[in-house]
């Protein structure tokens, strides 16, 4: 029987769950009660009530802080995050918690050393690890399960306890323990009134490699709960949008070029969170993520991909040509957007508006001659331009080591300062971009950033992405460096969000993407009479005649 199957079982009539040492923790005929701000004074467990009540005066109340100073306690703290107090029993206190490895909700029972000997004599066993669960229910109890002298985990959706009174007739069987564990974790950790979230936290981040700079961005970053949830939702939405685009392309609803951005979400999110809406951004053809962070809705992006009238470019631009205010695409010619970005930066300097332009390109475009020409011009005129190379390790199907004599792209500007950044960490990207923007706004001229990132899909939809790299390589990056998982772990492990809250965001994101996809597949295509619209900003002064069948169509805006 699987763990999930066990957890779904209902309690048997007539049996009672005994928590802790028995008599002191159980009061006949009463309902489970929680302190203070939880969901109320009573809770119904599945089809029946399980009668027990936390005692008003616990005999022992060891704190997580005290226990975490012991060797075993420190090891425990490296695996679990302890949260709000749920209740107190005769031998210890029960806290809400999260397992760091997978974000699972658990309840943690701390028991003082002095109480453990007596406590062990009262119970047959307590589960301490998910991996031991099957052995426990079959009666094979490894010695480690009895090592309760410093800590133990006794309740939770996955970390499950089953306790029996050896000298009494009342027993807590597997079924009842399952129901109790599930109910406690669900009620305690899904309650908004329960969660006393940390409003902000400071994180250590990877230092940047520097070129022609005496000092770089900070190695610590402050993240507020509000920003963290916003980053998480935005990055999840970019991911889900790209996966939906993949699905629509394979259904032949999206046609033509399509370059997906999943895996690189920390780059777009980090950059956008560090610049102003009045600043400018231009990128290459892998533009969906930046289109979204610059303010275009998922509905408009997917509708553009399907060539519908409701698309951001009225269905005429497709994957590579999307635009928004202060966002200049989406450019199909390799590297050609970089000189255009320098031109925007020249306008910023000419107008004196203290704005900057972010000009992005990939490692595949980094060897283009026009980029080096742009470096020279930007440095000569001290343009407020942030050149950013998104190094996702492959230019189409060619590894960077096979295409470039030097893969230190942040040094390619030579006379332009540069920094190499962990592009899988949204906080690293944010802090580095803030540093770069301050550099430009202070009149020091351009700066170059290399973001070390990774794309999960192939170069484009015609590229399966596994002919020049292995599935194992992709999976390793997903498991160790995924930008969304990294942010999620930070939020949960530092009590800035609950697992349930993030799951709610995931559900909301999926719903938004599905609704956008429905619009993108049902909205009408642009009519033929719109073919020549939006070519010129103003109607040209002379009429250009031709012999083609479209000559009667006038170009209008």
C-alpha positions in Angstrom: 0.0 0.0 0.0 1.3 3.4 -0.9 1.8 6.3 1.6 -0.9 8.3 -0.2 -3.3 5.4 0.0 -2.7 5.0 3.7 -3.3 8.7 4.3 -6.7 8.5 2.5 -8.1 5.9 4.8 -10.9 6.8 7.3 -10.7 6.2 11.0 -12.4 3.0 12.2 -15.4 3.6 14.6 -14.7 2.9 18.2 -10.9 3.4 18.2 -9.2 6.4 19.6 -5.8 8.0 18.8 -3.5 8.4 21.7 -0.9 11.2 21.3 2.0 11.4 23.7 1.7 9.5 27.0 -2.0 8.8 26.9 -4.2 9.8 29.9 -2.8 13.4 30.2 -3.3 14.0 26.5 -6.7 12.5 26.1 -10.0 13.8 27.5 -13.0 11.6 26.8 -15.7 13.2 24.7 -13.8 16.3 23.7 -12.7 17.5 20.3 -9.2 18.3 19.1 -8.5 21.9 20.0 -5.8 24.3 18.8 -4.4 27.4 20.4 -5.2 31.0 19.5 -5.5 31.9 15.9 -6.2 28.5 14.2 -9.4 27.5 12.4 -11.4 27.2 15.5 -11.8 25.1 18.6 -12.9 21.9 17.0 -12.2 19.9 13.9 -14.0 17.1 12.2 -11.7 14.3 11.0 -13.2 12.7 7.9 -16.4 10.8 8.9 -16.0 11.0 12.7 -14.6 12.9 15.6 -11.4 11.8 17.3 -11.6 12.8 21.0 -8.5 14.3 22.5 -7.4 17.6 23.8 -4.1 19.3 24.3 -3.4 19.8 28.1 -3.5 23.3 29.5 -0.3 22.9 31.5 2.4 21.0 29.6 5.0 19.3 31.8 7.8 20.0 29.4 8.2 22.7 26.7 11.6 22.4 25.0 12.1 25.0 22.3 13.4 24.3 18.8 16.2 26.8 19.4 17.5 24.9 22.4 17.4 21.6 20.6 19.0 22.9 17.5 22.2 23.7 19.5 22.9 20.0 19.9 24.7 17.9 17.2 21.6 15.9 16.4 19.4 19.0 16.6 21.6 20.9 14.2 21.3 17.9 11.8 17.6 18.1 12.2 17.6 21.8 11.5 19.4 21.2 8.2 16.5 19.0 7.1 13.5 20.8 8.5 12.1 24.3 9.1 10.1 24.7 12.3 7.2 27.1 12.3 4.2 27.9 14.5 3.4 26.1 17.7 0.4 23.8 17.1 -0.1 22.3 20.5 1.5 20.9 23.7 1.5 17.5 25.2 2.7 15.9 28.4 6.2 15.1 27.0 6.7 17.9 24.4 5.5 20.5 22.0 4.2 20.0 18.5 5.1 22.6 15.8 4.2 23.0 12.2 7.1 22.5 9.9 8.4 22.0 6.4 10.8 19.4 5.1 13.5 21.2 3.1 14.2 18.4 0.6 10.8 18.5 -1.0 8.7 21.2 0.7 6.3 18.7 2.3 4.2 19.9 5.2 5.0 18.1 8.5 4.3 18.4 12.2 7.3 18.2 14.4 7.3 17.0 18.0 10.1 18.2 20.2 10.8 16.0 23.3 13.3 16.9 26.0 16.1 14.4 26.6 15.0 13.8 30.2 11.6 12.8 29.0 12.7 10.5 26.2 13.4 7.4 28.3 10.0 7.4 29.9 8.4 8.4 26.6 9.9 5.4 24.8 8.6 3.1 27.5 5.1 4.3 26.7 5.1 3.8 22.9 6.0 1.1 20.5 7.6 3.3 17.8 7.6 6.6 16.1 8.4 7.2 12.4 11.4 9.4 11.8 11.9 9.2 8.1 9.7 8.6 5.0 12.1 5.9 3.8 11.5 3.8 6.9 7.7 4.0 6.6 7.1 0.7 4.8 9.4 -1.2 7.2 7.5 0.3 10.1 4.1 -0.9 9.1 5.3 -4.4 8.3 6.9 -4.7 11.8 10.6 -4.4 10.9 11.8 -1.6 13.0 15.4 -0.4 12.4 17.3 0.7 15.5 17.5 4.3 14.3 13.7 4.6 14.9 14.3 4.4 18.6 16.9 7.1 18.7 14.6 9.7 20.2 16.9 11.3 22.7 17.2 14.6 21.0 14.4 15.0 18.5 11.7 13.1 16.6 9.0 13.8 14.0 5.7 12.2 14.8 3.0 13.8 12.7 2.7 14.9 9.1 1.3 14.1 5.7 4.4 12.1 4.7 6.3 11.7 8.0 3.8 9.6 9.9 3.6 8.4 13.5 1.8 5.4 14.9 1.9 5.2 18.7 0.6 2.5 21.0 0.3 2.3 24.7 2.0 -0.9 25.8 0.2 -1.1 29.2 -3.2 0.1 28.2 -6.0 -1.2 26.1 -6.4 1.9 23.9 -4.4 1.9 20.8 -3.7 4.2 17.9 -3.7 2.0 14.8 -2.3 2.8 11.4 -5.7 4.0 10.0 -6.3 6.4 12.9 -2.7 7.8 12.8 -3.1 8.4 9.1 -6.3 10.3 9.5 -4.9 12.3 12.5 -1.6 13.2 10.7 -3.4 14.3 7.5 -5.9 16.4 9.4 -3.4 18.1 11.7 -1.1 19.1 8.8 -4.0 20.2 6.6 -5.7 22.4 9.2 -2.6 23.9 10.6 -0.7 24.6 7.4 -3.5 25.7 5.0 -4.9 28.2 7.5 -4.1 31.8 6.5 -4.7 32.8 10.2 -2.1 30.3 11.3 0.7 31.5 9.1 2.9 34.0 10.7 5.1 34.6 7.7 8.4 36.3 7.7 8.0 39.7 5.9 11.5 39.7 4.5 14.8 37.8 4.6 18.4 38.3 3.6 20.0 35.7 1.4 23.6 35.0 0.5 24.1 35.0 -3.2 26.9 33.9 -5.5 29.5 36.6 -6.1 30.1 37.8 -9.7 33.3 37.4 -11.7 34.5 40.9 -12.5 36.3 42.6 -15.4 37.7 46.1 -15.1 35.8 46.6 -11.9 37.2 47.1 -8.4 33.9 46.3 -6.8 30.9 44.3 -7.9 27.3 43.8 -6.8 26.6 42.8 -3.2 26.8 39.1 -2.1 23.7 39.4 -0.1 20.2 40.2 -1.3 17.1 41.2 0.7 13.8 39.7 -0.5 10.4 40.7 0.8 7.6 38.2 1.0 5.6 40.4 -1.5 8.4 40.5 -4.0 9.1 36.8 -3.6 5.5 35.8 -4.3 5.4 38.1 -7.3 8.7 36.7 -8.7 7.4 33.2 -8.2 4.1 33.8 -9.9 5.7 35.6 -12.8 8.3 32.9 -13.4 5.7 30.2 -13.1 3.5 32.0 -15.6 6.4 32.3 -18.1 7.1 28.6 -17.7 3.5 27.5 -18.2 3.0 29.9 -21.1 6.0 28.3 -22.9 4.8 24.8 -22.2 1.4 25.7 -23.6 3.1 27.2 -26.7 5.0 23.9 -27.1 1.7 22.1 -27.0 0.0 24.4 -29.5 2.9 24.2 -31.9 2.8 20.4 -31.9 -0.9 20.6 -32.6 0.0 22.8 -35.6 -2.0 25.7 -34.3 1.2 27.7 -34.0 3.2 27.8 -37.2 6.5 29.2 -38.3 9.4 30.1 -36.0 9.0 29.6 -32.3 11.8 29.9 -29.7 10.9 29.0 -26.2 12.3 30.5 -23.0 11.7 27.9 -20.3 14.7 27.5 -18.0 15.8 31.1 -18.4 13.0 32.7 -16.4 15.3 34.1 -13.7 17.0 36.3 -16.3 13.9 38.1 -17.5 12.4 38.4 -14.0 15.7 39.6 -12.4 16.3 42.2 -15.1 12.8 43.6 -15.0 12.8 43.8 -11.2 16.0 45.9 -11.3 15.1 48.5 -13.9 12.3 51.1 -14.3 9.2 50.9 -16.5 10.6 54.0 -18.2 13.8 52.2 -19.1 14.2 50.4 -22.4 14.8 46.8 -23.5 15.5 45.1 -26.8 16.2 41.4 -27.3 16.6 38.7 -29.9 14.0 36.2 -31.1 13.6 34.3 -27.8 11.4 37.1 -26.6 8.2 35.7 -25.0 9.4 36.0 -21.4 10.5 39.6 -21.9 7.3 40.5 -23.7 5.4 39.3 -20.6 7.6 41.1 -18.0 7.3 44.3 -20.1 3.6 44.3 -19.5 2.0 42.3 -22.3 -0.7 39.8 -21.2 -0.4 36.0 -21.7 -3.5 36.2 -23.8 -2.0 38.7 -26.2 1.3 36.7 -26.4 -0.4 33.4 -27.2 -2.8 35.1 -29.6 0.2 36.6 -31.4 1.8 33.1 -31.7 -1.4 31.7 -33.2 -1.7 34.7 -35.6 -4.9 36.1 -34.3 -6.3 39.7 -34.3 -6.1 39.9 -30.5 -2.3 39.3 -30.5 0.1 42.0 -29.3 1.1 42.7 -32.9 -2.4 42.1 -34.3 -1.3 38.6 -35.4 1.3 39.9 -37.9 4.5 39.5 -35.9 4.5 36.0 -34.6 7.0 34.6 -32.1 9.9 36.8 -33.0 8.2 40.2 -33.4 6.4 41.3 -30.3 6.5 44.8 -29.0 5.3 47.0 -26.1 6.0 50.4 -24.6 9.7 50.8 -24.2 10.2 47.2 -25.5 11.5 47.0 -29.1 11.2 43.3 -29.7 11.8 40.5 -30.7 14.3 40.7 -33.6 14.9 37.9 -36.1 18.3 38.8 -37.4 21.1 37.4 -35.2 22.8 40.1 -33.2 21.2 43.0 -35.1 19.2 44.2 -32.1 22.5 45.2 -30.3 23.3 48.2 -32.5 19.6 49.2 -32.2 19.9 49.1 -28.5 22.9 51.4 -28.6 20.8 53.8 -30.7 18.1 53.8 -28.0 20.8 54.5 -25.4 22.1 57.4 -27.5 18.6 58.8 -27.5 18.4 58.5 -23.7 21.7 60.4 -23.4 20.7 63.0 -25.9 17.4 63.6 -24.1 19.0 63.6 -20.7 16.2 61.6 -19.1 18.5 59.4 -16.9 17.1 56.3 -18.6 19.1 53.2 -19.7 18.7 50.6 -22.4 19.2 46.9 -21.9 20.4 45.2 -25.1 20.2 41.4 -24.9 21.8 38.8 -27.2 22.8 35.1 -26.9 26.1 33.4 -26.9 25.4 32.4 -30.5 25.4 36.0 -31.5 28.4 37.0 -29.3 30.8 36.5 -32.2 29.0 38.8 -34.6 31.2 41.7 -35.8 28.4 44.3 -35.4 28.4 43.7 -31.7 32.1 44.6 -31.3 31.4 47.7 -33.4 28.6 48.6 -31.1 30.9 48.2 -28.0 33.3 50.7 -29.5 30.7 53.3 -30.2 29.0 52.9 -26.9 32.3 53.2 -25.0 33.4 56.1 -27.1 30.2 58.1 -26.4 29.7 56.7 -22.9 26.2 55.5 -23.7 23.9 54.3 -20.9 23.6 50.8 -22.4 23.7 47.5 -20.5 24.8 44.8 -22.9 23.7 41.4 -21.6 24.8 38.1 -23.1 22.4 35.3 -22.1 24.8 32.4 -22.2 22.6 29.3 -22.3 25.6 27.2 -23.4 24.4 26.4 -26.9 24.2 28.5 -30.0 21.6 26.5 -31.9 23.2 23.0 -31.6 26.8 24.2 -31.1 28.3 24.2 -27.6 30.0 27.5 -26.7 33.4 25.8 -26.4 33.2 24.8 -30.1 32.2 28.3 -31.3 34.3 30.8 -29.3 38.0 30.9 -28.7 37.2 32.5 -25.3 33.9 31.8 -23.5 34.5 34.7 -21.0 31.8 36.7 -22.7 31.8 39.3 -19.9 35.3 40.2 -20.9 34.5 40.6 -24.6 34.0 44.3 -24.4 37.8 44.6 -23.5 37.6 48.3 -22.6 34.1 48.0 -21.2 33.6 46.8 -17.6 31.9 43.4 -17.3 30.6 40.9 -14.8 29.6 37.2 -15.0 26.4 36.4 -13.1 24.5 33.3 -12.0 21.6 33.5 -14.4 19.7 30.7 -12.7 19.2 32.8 -9.5 16.7 35.6 -9.8 18.3 37.5 -6.9 21.8 37.3 -8.4 20.4 38.7 -11.7 18.4 41.4 -9.9 21.4 42.7 -7.8 23.8 42.6 -10.8 21.3 44.5 -13.0 20.8 47.1 -10.3 24.6 47.5 -10.1 24.8 47.8 -13.9 22.0 50.3 -14.1 23.6 52.5 -11.4 26.8 52.3 -13.3 25.1 53.6 -16.5 23.0 56.3 -14.8 26.1 57.7 -13.1 27.6 58.6 -16.5 30.3 56.0 -16.6 29.2 54.6 -19.9 28.2 51.1 -20.9 28.7 47.8 -19.0 28.6 44.2 -20.1 26.9 41.3 -18.2 27.0 37.6 -19.0 24.2 35.6 -17.5 25.0 31.9 -17.2 21.7 30.2 -17.8 20.2 27.2 -19.6 17.3 26.5 -21.9 15.3 23.3 -21.5 13.8 23.2 -25.0 15.9 23.0 -28.1 16.9 26.0 -30.0 13.6 26.2 -31.8 10.7 23.8 -32.2 12.4 22.0 -35.1 15.2 21.1 -32.7 14.6 18.2 -30.3 17.5 19.5 -28.2 19.0 16.1 -27.5 21.2 15.5 -30.5 24.0 17.6 -29.1 23.3 17.1 -25.4 21.9 14.3 -23.3 18.6 14.0 -21.5 20.7 13.4 -18.4 22.3 16.8 -18.8 19.0 18.5 -19.0 17.6 16.6 -16.1 20.7 17.4 -13.9 20.2 21.1 -14.5 16.5 20.8 -13.7 17.2 19.0 -10.5 20.1 21.1 -9.2 19.7 24.6 -10.7 16.1 25.2 -11.7 15.4 28.9 -11.1 11.8 28.4 -10.0 12.6 25.6 -7.6 15.5 27.7 -6.1 13.1 30.6 -5.3 10.4 28.2 -4.0 12.8 26.6 -1.6 13.9 30.0 -0.3 10.4 31.1 0.4 9.4 27.9 2.1 12.5 27.3 4.1 12.5 30.9 5.5 8.8 30.8 6.4 8.0 33.4 3.7 5.3 31.3 2.2 3.6 28.0 2.7 3.5 25.0 0.4 -0.2 25.4 0.1 0.0 29.0 -0.8 2.4 28.3 -3.6 0.2 25.5 -4.8 -2.7 28.0 -5.0 -0.5 30.2 -7.2 0.3 27.3 -9.4 -3.4 26.5 -9.9 -4.2 30.2 -10.6 -1.3 30.3 -13.2 -2.6 27.2 -15.0 -6.1 28.6 -15.1 -4.8 31.9 -16.6 -2.8 30.1 -19.2 -5.6 27.8 -20.2 -8.0 30.8 -20.5 -5.4 32.6 -22.7 -5.0 29.5 -24.9 -8.7 29.3 -25.4 -8.8 32.9 -26.5 -5.7 32.3 -28.7 -7.4 29.5 -30.5 -10.9 31.1 -30.9 -10.1 34.7 -31.7 -10.5 35.5 -35.4 -7.5 36.0 -37.7 -6.9 39.5 -39.0 -9.0 40.2 -42.2 -7.3 40.8 -45.5 -8.0 44.5 -45.5 -5.7 44.8 -42.5 -2.8 43.5 -44.5 -1.1 46.9 -45.1 -2.1 48.5 -41.8 0.6 49.5 -39.3 3.4 49.7 -41.8 4.1 53.4 -41.5 3.6 55.7 -38.5 2.1 58.2 -40.9 0.8 57.7 -44.4 3.7 58.4 -46.9 3.3 61.6 -48.9 3.3 59.8 -52.2 1.5 56.7 -53.4 3.7 53.9 -54.5 2.2 52.2 -57.5 2.8 48.5 -58.4 1.4 45.8 -60.6 0.7 43.3 -57.8 -2.9 42.5 -56.7 -2.3 44.4 -53.4 -1.6 47.8 -55.0 -5.0 49.1 -54.2 -4.5 48.5 -50.5 -3.3 51.7 -48.7 -0.8 51.6 -45.9 -2.5 53.1 -42.9 -1.8 53.2 -39.2 
